Amino acid sequence: MRRGLIAAALFGLAAPAAANVLVVRSSGPSAASYRAGRSLPDNARITLRAGDMVTILANGGTRTFRGPGTFSPNMRVASGTTVTSDGRIARIGAVRDAGILPTGLTIWHVDVAQSGTFCLTNANRVILWRADATAPVRYTITGPGGTRTINWAANEPTFAWPGAPVANGGTYTITQPGVAVPVTITFRVLATEPRDVEGVASALIANGCQGQLDVLVESQPQQTASN
């Protein structure tokens, strides 16, 4: 549901200046040669074996190559290739204000139902988000700085982080009445502000923010090529 809500128009990021592309996913026998986070020139030769899959991010979209075969990021899509480009683009938001926009959700909104590592560009401006806002709910947050309770009103999908800014590297647990397993989130505050989509993806990979990376990658215009 969160992916569907986040899918919107790319906003506030400059076009990438570099000619390189970024590997964002890989699997199969050759995965070690194409690890997520590796930068490749746009004329690179990607040699894949049967069972291999490599996804790259470049020019505001993704391309997925499936082996066996030899591919290049700048290759033209062959006749018969499956191409999906349904306009789904993750709303990333203006990086300078942590991507928090009054007009919609961004990958910088913290889903209180999802455990994991979460990247931020600004520890002083954190927005919590919940998928179901039909009823009021009380959450208890425990972590660096102590314990705090928030009373989240009905029909309010977002809530500003209460109290002191989150601690870089700090782990917080979020509990609510009636839910046995708490959500655990570790925050990573990015040292520098990414300037483009590839920069955002690279920072998410480097800091282990897999959930945000999945949303970003899956909501880009996509092409899949195989021999």
C-alpha positions in Angstrom: 0.0 0.0 0.0 2.8 2.4 0.9 4.4 1.9 -2.6 1.1 2.8 -4.3 0.8 5.9 -2.2 4.4 7.0 -2.8 4.2 6.5 -6.5 4.0 10.0 -8.0 6.1 12.5 -10.0 9.8 12.8 -9.3 10.3 16.2 -7.6 13.1 18.6 -6.9 16.2 16.6 -8.1 18.6 17.7 -10.8 19.4 15.4 -13.7 22.6 13.3 -13.0 25.7 14.9 -14.5 27.8 11.7 -14.5 27.8 9.2 -17.4 27.9 6.3 -15.1 25.1 4.0 -14.0 24.5 2.4 -10.6 23.9 -1.3 -9.9 21.0 -1.5 -7.5 20.1 -5.2 -7.6 21.8 -8.4 -8.6 21.3 -12.1 -8.2 22.6 -15.4 -9.6 26.0 -16.9 -10.3 27.6 -13.5 -11.3 26.1 -11.4 -8.5 29.5 -11.0 -6.8 30.7 -9.2 -9.9 27.8 -6.8 -9.9 27.1 -6.0 -6.3 24.5 -3.3 -5.4 26.3 0.0 -5.2 28.8 -0.7 -8.0 29.2 2.1 -10.5 29.6 1.2 -14.2 30.3 3.3 -17.3 27.3 3.5 -19.6 29.2 1.6 -22.3 30.2 -1.2 -20.0 29.8 -4.8 -21.1 27.7 -6.8 -18.6 28.3 -10.5 -19.1 25.7 -12.7 -17.5 25.2 -16.4 -17.1 22.0 -18.4 -17.0 20.1 -17.5 -13.8 21.8 -14.0 -13.5 19.8 -10.8 -13.1 21.2 -7.3 -12.8 19.2 -4.1 -12.4 20.8 -0.7 -13.0 19.6 2.8 -12.3 20.3 5.6 -14.7 18.6 8.6 -16.3 15.6 8.5 -14.0 14.7 4.8 -14.7 15.9 1.2 -14.2 17.0 -1.4 -16.7 17.0 -5.1 -15.8 19.2 -7.6 -17.7 18.7 -11.3 -17.4 21.2 -13.9 -18.5 22.7 -15.6 -20.3 24.1 -12.9 -22.6 26.2 -9.8 -22.8 24.5 -6.4 -22.4 25.4 -2.8 -22.1 23.5 -0.1 -20.2 23.3 2.1 -23.3 22.0 -0.8 -25.6 18.8 -0.3 -27.4 15.9 -2.4 -26.3 15.5 -5.3 -28.7 12.3 -6.2 -30.5 10.2 -8.5 -28.3 11.7 -7.2 -25.1 9.3 -6.8 -22.2 9.1 -3.2 -21.4 7.0 -1.7 -18.5 6.9 2.0 -18.1 3.7 2.9 -16.3 4.7 6.2 -14.9 5.4 5.0 -11.4 8.2 7.2 -10.0 9.0 7.5 -6.3 8.4 10.9 -4.9 11.8 11.7 -3.5 11.3 15.3 -2.6 13.6 18.3 -2.3 16.7 16.9 -0.6 17.5 20.2 1.2 14.3 19.9 3.3 14.6 16.2 3.8 12.0 15.5 1.2 9.0 16.3 3.4 6.4 17.9 1.2 2.9 19.1 2.1 1.6 17.5 -1.1 2.3 13.8 -0.5 4.4 11.0 0.8 8.1 10.5 0.1 10.6 7.8 0.7 11.7 9.9 3.7 8.5 9.3 5.6 9.0 6.7 8.4 6.5 3.8 8.2 5.8 2.9 11.8 4.8 -0.6 10.8 8.2 -1.5 9.2 11.3 -2.5 11.1 14.7 -2.0 9.6 17.3 0.7 9.0 16.0 4.0 7.8 18.0 6.8 6.2 17.4 10.5 6.9 18.9 13.7 5.5 17.9 15.7 8.5 17.7 14.4 12.1 15.7 17.4 13.1 12.8 16.8 10.8 11.4 13.3 10.9 7.8 12.5 9.9 6.1 9.3 11.0 3.6 7.7 8.7 0.9 5.0 9.1 -1.1 3.2 6.4 -4.4 3.1 8.2 -5.4 6.4 9.8 -9.1 5.7 10.3 -8.8 5.4 14.1 -6.8 7.1 16.9 -3.9 5.2 18.2 -1.3 5.5 21.0 2.3 4.6 20.3 5.2 4.4 22.8 8.7 5.1 21.4 11.7 3.9 23.4 15.3 4.6 22.5 18.1 7.1 23.0 16.7 10.0 25.0 14.2 7.9 26.9 10.6 6.9 26.4 7.8 9.0 25.0 4.2 8.4 24.1 2.3 9.9 21.2 -1.5 10.1 20.8 -2.1 10.0 17.1 -5.5 11.3 16.1 -7.9 9.7 13.6 -7.7 10.8 10.0 -4.0 12.0 10.4 -1.7 9.8 8.4 1.5 11.6 9.5 2.9 12.7 12.8 6.0 14.8 13.6 8.7 13.0 15.6 8.2 13.9 19.2 10.9 15.3 21.5 14.6 15.6 20.7 16.0 14.8 17.3 16.8 11.2 16.5 20.3 10.0 17.2 22.4 9.0 14.3 22.8 5.2 14.6 20.2 5.1 17.4 17.8 2.2 17.5 14.2 2.9 18.6 11.3 0.5 19.3 7.7 1.5 18.6 4.9 -0.3 20.4 1.2 0.0 20.3 -1.6 -1.6 22.4 -2.7 -5.0 21.1 0.4 -5.5 18.9 2.7 -8.2 20.4 5.8 -7.5 18.3 7.2 -4.0 18.4 8.7 -2.3 15.4 12.4 -1.6 15.6 14.0 1.1 13.6 17.7 2.2 13.4 18.3 5.6 11.9 21.2 6.6 9.7 21.6 10.3 9.1 23.4 10.9 5.7 26.6 12.8 5.9 25.9 14.7 2.7 22.7 15.5 0.8 22.4 13.5 -2.4 21.9 15.6 -5.5 20.2 13.2 -7.9 18.3 9.9 -7.9 21.5 7.8 -8.4 23.0 9.6 -5.4 20.0 8.8 -3.3 20.2 5.2 -4.3 23.9 5.0 -3.6 23.5 6.5 -0.1 20.6 4.1 0.7 22.8 1.1 -0.4 25.8 2.3 1.6 23.8 2.7 4.8 21.8 -0.5 4.5 18.4 1.3 4.0 16.9 -1.6 2.0 13.3 -0.8 2.4 13.7 2.7 1.0 15.8 1.4 -1.8 13.2 -1.1 -2.7 10.5 1.6 -2.9 12.8 3.8 -5.0 13.8 1.1 -7.5 10.4 -0.5 -7.9 8.7 2.7 -8.6 11.0 3.9 -11.4 10.1 3.4 -15.1 11.4 0.0 -16.0 12.8 -1.9 -18.9 13.7 -5.6 -18.9 16.0 -7.1 -21.5 17.0 -10.7 -22.1 18.4 -12.7 -25.0 
